[in-house]
Amino acid sequence: MQTVDVIIPTYKPGAELSMLIDELEKQAYRPEKIIIVNTEKHYLVERKDAMDTINKYDNIVVHHISKKEFDHGETRNLGVSMSKADLFLMITQDAVPRDLSLISNLVKALEDPQVAAAYARQYPKSDCNLAERYSRKFNYPTVAMKKTIKDLPKLGIKTFFCSNVCAMYRRDVFDKVGGFLHKAIFNEDMVYAGNAMYQGYAICYVPEAGVIHSHNYSCAQQFHRNFDLGVSQTDHPEIFAGIKSESEGKRMVRDTIRHFEHIGKFYLVPHYVIMCGFRFVGYRMGRRYKRLPKGLVRACSLNKAYWDK
């Protein structure tokens, strides 16, 4: 039986962290260790509900880092370095398992030696807005997929889609591929997936494995996130060169508008179109960030500390 550890990067955790830990401990396939790599110690230790939950269990390891040390890739590599398990599950602090079979369903997908990683389906929270709710349906369908580099002509940018909101990795392949980026503004999961695929491995989408996770981002937040997305794609031409993501974005916009019309909520379209405009402008600016003044780049970025390193 393969061993599984769970790695959770945390920063200013909310109430979901306690729920997440409890649900992980109740899994049918119980993890050996839960490794929490927390940014800024006081944000976690001052959260009584989280600390009470952590102290209930004997298999939780907490490691604190400073905000200056945080990096989307290297912080996760640090968590992996603390694990000796055969498989490890990356999950964010605000994602909660939908049932007790999350881990076992992902483990099953990784029984195939060709599969480097397997990611879960994301379900919207109860307070999720309709646009974000439909995006979950668009990006996380009901049909399972096993993706390899041969799917690139058909799937385009979605070939490399893999989300560290909830994804499980084979440790042997992870070490062979070279792990996550040592410096990453964003998108460390898709870059890893691309590197693994170019080395002959596959990435699996497992809809039977589900987590509850969504955000109601503002237009400004969408802009900043997509700016960083554009930066990450520009910085890694070995994965993203010659692959356009705009066509996939256009398809989602079109399908979402049709969905609003179908459910009688066409009045939501103007705000949705404006939000998509913020996404598009952020992404395009991120793709061209090398031509922009450094001060503007930092102002546009969500991960401002990245530019100080």
MOSULWO-V115564 format. One record per pair of residues at least 12 apart in sequence whose C-alpha atoms are under 7 Angstrom apart, sorted by sequence separation. I is the first residue (numbers start at 1). J is the second residue. D is the distance in whole Angstrom. If there is no record, write none. Layout:
I,J,D  I,J,D
This chain:
106,118,6  124,136,7  147,159,6  180,192,6  257,269,6  123,136,6  122,136,6  122,140,6  177,195,7  121,140,5  177,196,6  41,64,6  40,64,6  6,31,7  34,59,6  35,60,6  36,61,6  37,62,6  38,63,6  39,64,6  40,65,6  164,189,6  5,31,5  10,36,7  33,59,5  34,60,5  35,61,5  36,62,5  37,63,5  38,64,5  39,65,5  40,66,5  163,189,6  4,31,5  5,32,5  6,33,6  7,34,6  8,35,6  9,36,6  10,37,6  11,38,6  32,59,7  33,60,6  34,61,6  35,62,6  36,63,6  37,64,6  38,65,6  39,66,5  40,67,6  162,189,6  4,32,6  5,33,5  6,34,5  7,35,5  8,36,5  9,37,5  10,38,5  11,39,5  39,67,6  162,190,6  3,32,7  5,34,6  6,35,6  7,36,6  8,37,6  9,38,6  10,39,6  161,190,6  160,190,5  12,43,5  13,44,7  18,49,7  39,70,7  162,193,7  12,44,7  18,50,5  17,50,6  160,193,6  160,194,5  18,53,6  37,79,6  186,228,6  187,229,7  119,162,6  185,228,6  186,229,6  35,79,7  119,163,6  187,232,6  194,239,6  120,166,6  186,232,6  119,166,6  120,167,6  185,232,6  119,167,4  149,197,5  191,239,7  118,167,6  119,168,6  148,197,6  149,198,6  117,167,7  118,168,5  117,168,5  118,169,7  117,169,4  116,169,6  117,170,6  148,201,7  226,279,6  230,283,5  234,287,5  116,170,6  148,202,5  229,283,6  230,284,7  233,287,7  147,202,5  148,203,7  223,278,5  227,282,4  231,286,5  146,202,6  147,203,5  219,275,5  222,278,6  223,279,5  226,282,5  227,283,5  230,286,4  231,287,5  116,173,6  146,203,6  147,204,6  222,279,5  226,283,5  229,286,7  230,287,4  146,204,4  224,282,6  227,285,6  228,286,6  231,289,7  145,204,6  146,205,6  219,278,6  223,282,5  227,286,4  145,205,5  144,205,5  106,168,7  144,206,5  144,207,6  143,207,7  142,207,6  95,165,7  7,79,6  28,100,6  27,100,5  28,101,6  91,164,6  92,165,5  227,300,7  228,301,6  23,97,6  26,100,7  27,101,6  29,103,6  90,164,6  91,165,5  92,166,7  227,301,6  228,302,7  20,95,7  29,104,5  90,165,7  91,166,4  17,93,5  20,96,5  27,103,7  28,104,7  90,166,6  91,167,7  224,300,6  16,93,7  17,94,6  19,96,7  20,97,7  89,166,7  90,167,5  224,301,5  225,302,6  5,83,7  16,94,5  89,167,6  90,168,6  224,302,5  89,168,4  5,85,6  13,93,7  16,96,7  88,168,6  89,169,6  116,196,7  4,85,5  87,168,7  88,169,5  3,85,5  4,86,6  5,87,7  6,88,6  7,89,6  8,90,6  87,169,6  88,170,7  3,86,5  4,87,5  5,88,5  6,89,5  7,90,5  8,91,5  9,92,6  10,93,6  87,170,5  88,171,7  2,86,6  3,87,6  4,88,5  5,89,6  6,90,6  7,91,6  8,92,6  9,93,7  86,170,6  87,171,5  132,216,7  8,93,6  86,171,5  116,201,6  118,203,6  119,204,6  120,205,6  121,206,7  115,201,6  116,202,6  117,203,5  118,204,4  119,205,5  120,206,5  121,207,5  128,214,7  157,243,6  114,201,5  115,202,5  116,203,6  117,204,6  118,205,6  119,206,6  120,207,6  123,210,7  125,212,6  128,215,7  129,216,6  156,243,6  157,244,7  114,202,6  115,203,6  118,206,7  121,209,6  122,210,6  123,211,6  124,212,6  125,213,6  128,216,6  157,245,6  115,204,7  120,209,5  121,210,5  122,211,5  123,212,5  124,213,6  125,214,6  120,210,5  121,211,6  122,212,6  123,213,6  124,214,5  120,211,7  122,213,6  106,206,7  77,179,7  77,180,6  105,208,7  106,209,6  105,209,6  74,180,7  73,180,5  74,181,6  102,209,5  73,181,5  74,182,5  101,209,7  102,210,6  73,182,6  74,183,6  73,183,6  73,184,5  71,183,6  72,184,5  98,210,5  71,184,6  72,185,6  97,210,6  98,211,5  72,186,6  97,211,4  98,212,6  73,188,6  96,211,5  97,212,6  72,188,7  95,211,6  96,212,5  95,212,6  96,213,7  95,213,5  185,303,6  94,213,7  185,306,6  134,256,7  131,256,7  68,305,7
